[in-house]
């Protein structure tokens, strides 16, 4: 168990030398951005890729609501995947 003084020391150390997922993600984000730049990757609006675009922390923190589909949309997708026409089996 840590004493309050030890905890404060670890907090101060973390501010100087952070560790963990966010730090590693930032390091790898620079590598991912460099690779994207070398390959000439651009955003859809022809803007250059940014660190935030390739950061897993950023992607994981964005809570996107799942898109809901109507029955008709689901049916159209399944029919397109099956490559067939709607059959009347009734």
N, CA, C and O of each residue as an XYZ file, in Angstrom:
360
protein
N       0.847     -1.173      0.000
C       0.000      0.000      0.000
C       0.894      1.238      0.000
O       1.939      1.267      0.650
N       0.470      2.242     -0.730
C       1.227      3.489     -0.813
C       0.771      4.484      0.248
O      -0.407      4.569      0.596
N       1.726      5.212      0.733
C       1.381      6.314      1.628
C       0.951      7.500      0.772
O       1.266      7.526     -0.418
N       0.253      8.469      1.323
C      -0.121      9.649      0.534
C       1.097     10.352     -0.076
O       1.016     10.876     -1.187
N       2.206     10.364      0.633
C       3.413     11.005      0.097
C       3.949     10.220     -1.103
O       4.345     10.816     -2.104
N       3.963      8.889     -1.008
C       4.421      8.068     -2.130
C       3.510      8.239     -3.339
O       3.984      8.318     -4.473
N       2.205      8.295     -3.100
C       1.252      8.492     -4.189
C       1.513      9.825     -4.885
O       1.493      9.897     -6.113
N       1.755     10.869     -4.118
C       2.049     12.182     -4.686
C       3.338     12.139     -5.503
O       3.434     12.773     -6.555
N       4.332     11.387     -5.014
C       5.584     11.254     -5.753
C       5.368     10.541     -7.087
O       5.939     10.933     -8.104
N       4.544      9.496     -7.079
C       4.253      8.782     -8.332
C       3.478      9.671     -9.297
O       3.716      9.624    -10.504
N       2.563     10.471     -8.789
C       1.838     11.405     -9.656
C       2.797     12.389    -10.299
O       2.692     12.670    -11.493
N       3.743     12.920     -9.507
C       4.729     13.863    -10.043
C       5.601     13.172    -11.085
O       5.907     13.753    -12.127
N       6.001     11.936    -10.806
C       6.819     11.186    -11.763
C       6.057     10.951    -13.064
O       6.629     11.069    -14.147
N       4.777     10.621    -12.965
C       3.956     10.378    -14.156
C       3.873     11.630    -15.023
O       3.855     11.535    -16.250
N       3.821     12.801    -14.393
C       3.777     14.043    -15.169
C       5.060     14.247    -15.961
O       5.040     14.826    -17.047
N       6.187     13.767    -15.412
C       7.478     13.908    -16.086
C       7.683     12.796    -17.120
O       8.125     13.058    -18.239
N       7.365     11.572    -16.745
C       7.577     10.386    -17.580
C       6.290      9.560    -17.655
O       6.179      8.539    -16.977
N       5.325      9.982    -18.463
C       4.062      9.221    -18.523
C       4.273      7.832    -19.126
O       5.202      7.616    -19.905
N       3.404      6.900    -18.758
C       3.448      5.552    -19.282
C       2.020      5.097    -19.535
O       1.067      5.756    -19.121
N       1.881      3.980    -20.210
C       0.557      3.411    -20.431
C       0.090      3.528    -21.864
O       0.839      3.936    -22.751
N      -1.177      3.159    -22.076
C      -1.759      3.065    -23.409
C      -1.699      4.390    -24.168
O      -1.341      4.407    -25.345
N      -2.044      5.492    -23.515
C      -2.079      6.763    -24.224
C      -0.706      7.158    -24.746
O      -0.587      7.660    -25.864
N       0.326      6.938    -23.949
C       1.677      7.276    -24.370
C       2.117      6.400    -25.534
O       2.657      6.899    -26.522
N       1.889      5.107    -25.422
C       2.255      4.197    -26.502
C       1.460      4.509    -27.765
O       1.999      4.475    -28.871
N       0.190      4.810    -27.594
C      -0.630      5.141    -28.757
C      -0.102      6.387    -29.459
O      -0.068      6.433    -30.688
N       0.305      7.387    -28.704
C       0.830      8.602    -29.320
C       2.107      8.287    -30.097
O       2.306      8.806    -31.196
N       2.970      7.447    -29.538
C       4.199      7.081    -30.238
C       3.883      6.346    -31.540
O       4.469      6.649    -32.580
N       2.966      5.388    -31.489
C       2.610      4.650    -32.694
C       1.817      5.512    -33.680
O       1.865      5.278    -34.887
N       1.090      6.503    -33.168
C       0.350      7.399    -34.058
C       1.298      8.181    -34.960
O       1.003      8.404    -36.134
N       2.437      8.596    -34.409
C       3.430      9.278    -35.234
C       3.920      8.360    -36.346
O       4.099      8.797    -37.483
N       4.138      7.076    -36.017
C       4.581      6.118    -37.027
C       3.499      5.899    -38.075
O       3.787      5.874    -39.272
N       2.244      5.740    -37.627
C       1.149      5.538    -38.581
C       0.985      6.748    -39.487
O       0.738      6.592    -40.683
N       1.120      7.964    -38.934
C       1.004      9.170    -39.747
C       2.128      9.241    -40.763
O       1.897      9.584    -41.922
N       3.349      8.921    -40.339
C       4.483      8.955    -41.253
C       4.261      7.966    -42.396
O       4.530      8.291    -43.552
N       3.775      6.767    -42.087
C       3.518      5.774    -43.130
C       2.434      6.261    -44.083
O       2.540      6.066    -45.294
N       1.399      6.890    -43.549
C       0.331      7.424    -44.400
C       0.878      8.523    -45.303
O       0.531      8.591    -46.482
N       1.733      9.385    -44.753
C       2.323     10.460    -45.552
C       3.199      9.911    -46.673
O       3.146     10.394    -47.804
N       4.006      8.898    -46.353
C       4.897      8.307    -47.346
C       4.102      7.682    -48.486
O       4.509      7.753    -49.645
N       2.964      7.068    -48.151
C       2.127      6.430    -49.168
C       1.231      7.430    -49.896
O       0.532      7.065    -50.841
N       1.249      8.683    -49.460
C       0.448      9.700    -50.125
C      -1.014      9.676    -49.751
O      -1.853     10.180    -50.497
N      -1.334      9.097    -48.607
C      -2.741      9.002    -48.184
C      -3.283     10.389    -47.848
O      -2.586     11.224    -47.272
N      -4.523     10.608    -48.216
C      -5.210     11.867    -47.927
C      -6.599     11.541    -47.400
O      -7.110     10.438    -47.597
N      -7.205     12.517    -46.725
C      -8.594     12.375    -46.300
C      -9.485     12.496    -47.527
O      -9.018     12.843    -48.612
N     -10.745     12.214    -47.352
C     -11.681     12.309    -48.480
C     -11.775     13.716    -49.035
O     -12.051     13.893    -50.222
N     -11.547     14.730    -48.193
C     -11.608     16.113    -48.671
C     -10.236     16.594    -49.141
O      -9.994     17.797    -49.243
N      -9.332     15.636    -49.429
C      -7.998     15.904    -49.972
C      -7.089     16.643    -48.992
O      -6.100     17.248    -49.404
N      -7.417     16.599    -47.696
C      -6.572     17.186    -46.663
C      -5.573     16.124    -46.187
O      -5.867     14.931    -46.263
N      -4.406     16.536    -45.700
C      -3.442     15.548    -45.197
C      -3.947     14.871    -43.923
O      -4.735     15.440    -43.168
N      -3.480     13.661    -43.708
C      -3.814     12.904    -42.512
C      -3.163     13.585    -41.300
O      -2.026     14.047    -41.388
N      -3.876     13.647    -40.177
C      -3.326     14.230    -38.953
C      -3.099     13.131    -37.924
O      -3.569     12.005    -38.091
N      -2.379     13.462    -36.865
C      -2.135     12.509    -35.776
C      -3.456     12.033    -35.182
O      -3.604     10.853    -34.864
N      -4.414     12.942    -35.032
C      -5.711     12.577    -34.456
C      -6.450     11.572    -35.331
O      -7.225     10.762    -34.824
N      -6.215     11.618    -36.651
C      -6.884     10.689    -37.558
C      -6.428      9.254    -37.360
O      -7.188      8.322    -37.625
N      -5.202      9.062    -36.899
C      -4.653      7.716    -36.760
C      -4.479      7.298    -35.303
O      -3.893      6.250    -35.032
N      -4.968      8.084    -34.375
C      -4.833      7.776    -32.958
C      -5.927      6.811    -32.516
O      -7.117      7.091    -32.662
N      -5.507      5.673    -31.975
C      -6.487      4.708    -31.478
C      -7.241      5.254    -30.275
O      -8.430      4.985    -30.106
N      -6.543      6.029    -29.434
C      -7.210      6.619    -28.270
C      -8.365      7.492    -28.714
O      -9.443      7.452    -28.120
N      -8.150      8.272    -29.748
C      -9.189      9.165    -30.270
C     -10.349      8.344    -30.830
O     -11.517      8.645    -30.583
N     -10.006      7.300    -31.590
C     -11.050      6.471    -32.190
C     -11.872      5.756    -31.126
O     -13.094      5.656    -31.237
N     -11.194      5.262    -30.094
C     -11.900      4.530    -29.039
C     -12.747      5.446    -28.166
O     -13.760      5.024    -27.607
N     -12.323      6.707    -28.053
C     -13.062      7.627    -27.194
C     -14.328      8.161    -27.865
O     -15.256      8.609    -27.191
N     -14.356      8.110    -29.181
C     -15.547      8.599    -29.885
C     -16.641      7.539    -29.795
O     -16.524      6.458    -30.372
N     -17.675      7.857    -29.084
C     -18.791      6.932    -28.945
C     -19.787      7.213    -30.057
O     -20.533      8.191    -30.011
N     -19.786      6.354    -31.041
C     -20.694      6.531    -32.173
C     -21.947      5.691    -31.947
O     -21.877      4.512    -31.600
N     -23.054      6.312    -32.148
C     -24.313      5.587    -32.030
C     -24.451      4.658    -33.229
O     -24.211      5.074    -34.363
N     -24.830      3.421    -32.997
C     -24.988      2.514    -34.125
C     -26.117      2.977    -35.033
O     -27.156      3.452    -34.572
N     -25.892      2.829    -36.326
C     -26.909      3.223    -37.297
C     -28.025      2.177    -37.273
O     -27.775      0.972    -37.322
N     -29.236      2.663    -37.198
C     -30.363      1.743    -37.242
C     -30.833      1.603    -38.685
O     -30.811      2.561    -39.457
N     -31.251      0.407    -39.027
C     -31.727      0.137    -40.374
C     -33.187     -0.289    -40.308
O     -33.640     -0.934    -39.363
N     -33.888      0.098    -41.344
C     -35.277     -0.340    -41.445
C     -35.294     -1.774    -41.972
O     -34.288     -2.273    -42.478
N     -36.424     -2.413    -41.850
C     -36.582     -3.773    -42.351
C     -36.350     -3.791    -43.857
O     -35.751     -4.729    -44.383
N     -36.818     -2.765    -44.547
C     -36.659     -2.690    -45.994
C     -35.179     -2.576    -46.382
O     -34.743     -3.185    -47.359
N     -34.396     -1.785    -45.603
C     -32.971     -1.653    -45.893
C     -32.248     -2.976    -45.689
O     -31.404     -3.364    -46.498
N     -32.584     -3.672    -44.597
C     -31.957     -4.963    -44.327
C     -32.292     -5.969    -45.417
O     -31.431     -6.726    -45.867
N     -33.537     -5.968    -45.831
C     -33.991     -6.893    -46.874
C     -33.266     -6.609    -48.185
O     -32.848     -7.539    -48.875
N     -33.113     -5.337    -48.535
C     -32.424     -4.968    -49.774
C     -30.959     -5.394    -49.733
O     -30.424     -5.866    -50.736
N     -30.313     -5.233    -48.593
C     -28.904     -5.634    -48.461
C     -28.771     -7.144    -48.610
O     -27.899     -7.623    -49.334
N     -29.632     -7.894    -47.929
C     -29.562     -9.346    -48.012
C     -29.855     -9.845    -49.422
O     -29.204    -10.775    -49.898
N     -30.813     -9.243    -50.084
C     -31.118     -9.640    -51.453
C     -29.954     -9.318    -52.379
O     -29.652    -10.101    -53.280
N     -29.302     -8.192    -52.176
C     -28.156     -7.828    -53.010
C     -26.992     -8.796    -52.769
O     -26.296     -9.175    -53.711
N     -26.781     -9.193    -51.518
C     -25.716    -10.141    -51.206
C     -26.004    -11.508    -51.805
O     -25.097    -12.192    -52.280
N     -27.273    -11.901    -51.781
C     -27.663    -13.207    -52.324
C     -27.672    -13.190    -53.844
O     -27.653    -14.238    -54.489
N     -27.702    -11.989    -54.407
C     -27.677    -11.878    -55.860
C     -28.965    -12.365    -56.518
O     -28.985    -12.684    -57.707
N     -30.005    -12.418    -55.756
C     -31.246    -12.945    -56.300
C     -32.373    -11.948    -56.237
O     -32.221    -10.805    -55.808
N     -33.489    -12.424    -56.675
C     -34.705    -11.627    -56.637
C     -35.553    -12.091    -55.474
O     -35.384    -13.191    -54.948
N     -36.450    -11.242    -55.097
C     -37.369    -11.608    -54.019
C     -38.323    -12.674    -54.554
O     -38.935    -12.513    -55.610
N     -38.433    -13.758    -53.804
C     -39.337    -14.832    -54.212
C     -40.547    -14.844    -53.316
O     -40.467    -14.501    -52.137
N     -41.642    -15.233    -53.868
C     -42.884    -15.356    -53.119
C     -43.106    -16.819    -52.814
O     -43.529    -17.574    -53.690
N     -42.833    -17.235    -51.594
C     -42.986    -18.641    -51.208
C     -44.279    -18.872    -50.435
O     -44.323    -19.697    -49.522
N     -45.273    -18.183    -50.783
C     -46.486    -18.289    -49.990
C     -47.592    -18.879    -50.646
O     -48.663    -19.011    -50.053
